[in-house]
Amino acid sequence: MTYVAPNSMQARDIASLVHPQTNLLQHLEQGPMVIDRGQGIYVWDDSGTQFLDAAAGLWCASLGYASERLAKVAYDQMRKLGYYHLYRGTSNEPGIELAEKLLSIAPVKMSKVLFQCSGSEANDTAIKLVWYYHAAIGKPGKRKIIGRHMGYHGSTTAAISASGKPDMHAEFGLPLPDFRHTEFPHYYRRHSDGESEEQFATRMADALEAMIVAEGPDTVGGFIAEPVMGAGGGIIPPRTYWEKMQAVLRKYDVLFIADEVICGFGRTGNMWGSITYDLKPDMISCAKALSAAMQPISALMVNDRVFAAMLDESKKVGNFAHGFTYAGHPVATAVALETLRIYDEMDMVPHVQRVGAYMQQVLGRFIDHPLVGDVRGVGLITGIEMMADKATRTPFDPARKAGAIADKHARAQGLILRSIGDRIAFSPPLIITEAEVDELAVRLQKTLDATWAELRTN
Ligand SMILES: Cc1ncc(COP(=O)(O)O)c(C=O)c1O
């Protein structure tokens, strides 16, 4: 048991706060790591220890952890108009300008933008719009939503139902009845011996088609997926996967929601994951790097076809009966607009292409580490898989908690990692430099060596 000093920040936290995605019992004994301040890609805890954050918080702090420029924009906006809503036809300039900007940079032609405050709410909205759309076009039976095992789309009731995270369904009585999950494209772990990436991709698309046929195409309305799976482990789709999956969706007239909450705004080396993988979605959700995570905001873009159906349906009902109090909050939209300006000024996409290629090369060398079975990445997102025996592709017994051990050693090296099972996902702030990638690699080497030593001896 960790010693927690009375009245310390740790003690006050334990006495007052419930933390998401945390072992609550363990937390009562160990208390929190209190983050005190940040600069660039580094954060400092309350004892003054510095950490390089290779996860950008939760894949989101694209510009790092402090910004005078964004602070000034928020300050000015709060002084001019610190809040107004978008209900009942009310609007404001930052909201209008941000919607215009998003439509102008969308990866495929989009018609309109809806704002929310989180990725979960954007995806919940998209799911509701799948239902609304099919009701409008006279096919109200097309209600089922297909997600993927290990996909993650948020914590709200519908978004988590679409997610393929059994630990997040357990004991909540979820997923809701209309949700199904198809295979996920983790080629390294799930391919059979001798199966090429292309053959594996065909198998994934066949599984999706078989599911749609078994459920009945008249009952399947939407498919939601991340271009690159984030919380599933930083899983890069195998060659030809997206081309084959999209052909199935088109064949059965299933609306495609691209969840760009992580991939949007440069993460994969293009402005959108949909550009990197040539996706043609009907709706696109985005959040996180939209405001460099400095304000809680998300956006959902819908295409002409979806918007036309929304018009029909709201004509029938007399109102588009959906919304959130803080949707399109002027401070959040102003900060997001400034964030997008900063991306333009810093040539963010070419920067990610250059530093991303370097990071893939540097992290790629860890394939020679005895603990590492797979390293795969694109842009500034990479997954490293730790294996008990990489020669035979044998994973660790989950009870050994290799990921948690790596996390512990990383902290000791001043490195924040995101482990998911035995896979480590890297998604540093987009501003990371080559020199900082080298620094990350030094800390990672020590982390993996210590993890390997502990796993080998125990
Ligand atoms: C791909 C993806 N979609 C949706 C979400 C949910 O976003 P939020 O936590 O802002 O609700 C996340 C969060 O990590 C995500 O990674």
The ligand as an ORCA input file, in Angstrom:
! r2SCAN-3c Opt
* xyz 0 1
  C     -12.229      6.835    -31.868
  C     -12.917      7.436    -30.694
  N     -14.204      7.782    -30.800
  C     -14.872      8.343    -29.789
  C     -14.257      8.572    -28.578
  C     -15.013      9.174    -27.447
  O     -14.664     10.485    -27.277
  P     -14.993     11.241    -25.903
  O     -14.189     10.587    -24.838
  O     -14.618     12.663    -26.203
  O     -16.451     11.108    -25.671
  C     -12.914      8.237    -28.420
  C     -12.215      8.487    -27.143
  O     -11.073      8.126    -26.959
  C     -12.235      7.639    -29.505
  O     -10.962      7.271    -29.379
*
